[in-house]
């Protein structure tokens, strides 16, 4: 299934969300999306044994994922969990800082 909207693609095993979350919670605060929306999406996928691939710059949304890959200037700048990347990846820390300012 292909869709031209925010939900970019879906196969039987891997849904792809392309910066989709602002569409779902434009008016929601960071706490609600971090503690309600993303955990529900992830639990839905985990219960079905489905991998979820999401492309986003929203660190609040990404921090609940099992594995995060940080890209900078076309290269992998770091990968791991939210906690790992806070310590090991300068680009991830920069994104965290820019999210705090908005």
C-alpha positions in Angstrom: 0.0 0.0 0.0 1.4 3.4 -0.9 -0.1 6.7 0.3 0.9 10.3 -0.7 0.2 11.6 2.8 2.2 11.4 6.0 2.0 7.6 6.2 4.5 7.0 3.5 4.4 3.3 2.9 3.2 0.0 4.3 4.3 -3.6 3.7 3.1 -6.6 5.6 6.1 -6.3 8.0 7.4 -2.7 7.9 5.3 0.4 8.1 7.3 3.6 7.3 6.3 6.9 8.9 7.9 9.9 7.3 8.0 12.7 9.8 4.4 11.7 10.5 3.9 12.6 14.1 3.5 16.4 13.7 0.4 15.5 11.7 -1.0 13.5 14.6 -0.3 15.8 17.4 0.5 19.3 16.2 -1.2 20.8 19.2 -0.1 18.2 21.8 2.6 18.9 24.3 5.9 17.0 24.4 5.0 15.0 27.5 1.8 13.6 25.9 3.5 12.5 22.7 6.4 11.0 24.6 4.3 9.2 27.2 1.1 8.4 25.3 1.2 8.5 21.5 4.6 6.9 20.7 4.4 4.1 23.3 0.9 3.2 21.9 2.2 3.1 18.3 5.3 1.1 19.4 3.2 -1.4 21.5 0.8 -1.8 18.6 3.8 -2.8 16.3 5.5 -5.0 18.9 2.3 -7.0 19.7 2.1 -7.8 16.0 5.8 -8.6 15.6 6.1 -5.6 13.2 9.2 -3.5 12.7 8.4 0.3 12.5 10.7 2.6 10.6 10.2 6.3 11.2 12.1 9.2 9.7 12.0 12.2 11.9 13.9 15.0 13.5 11.7 14.9 16.6 13.9 13.5 19.3 10.9 13.4 21.8 9.2 11.0 19.4 12.2 8.9 18.7 13.5 8.3 22.2 11.2 5.4 22.9 12.5 3.4 19.9 14.6 0.3 20.4 17.2 1.5 18.0 17.9 5.0 16.6 20.2 5.9 13.7 21.3 9.5 13.6 22.3 10.8 10.2 24.3 14.0 9.6 25.4 15.3 6.2 24.6 12.0 4.5 26.5 9.8 7.0 25.7 7.8 10.1 26.7 10.0 13.1 25.6 7.5 15.7 23.3 4.7 16.6 21.9 3.1 19.7 19.2 3.8 22.3 18.2 7.2 23.4 20.4 6.8 26.5 23.4 5.6 24.5 23.2 8.4 22.1 22.9 11.1 24.8 26.3 10.0 25.9 28.0 9.1 22.7 26.7 11.2 19.8 27.3 14.9 19.6 24.7 15.3 16.7 22.0 13.7 18.8 22.8 16.0 21.8 22.5 18.9 19.4 19.1 17.7 18.3 18.0 17.3 21.9 19.1 20.9 22.5 17.2 22.2 19.5 14.0 20.4 20.6 14.3 22.1 24.1 14.3 25.5 22.4 11.1 24.9 20.5 
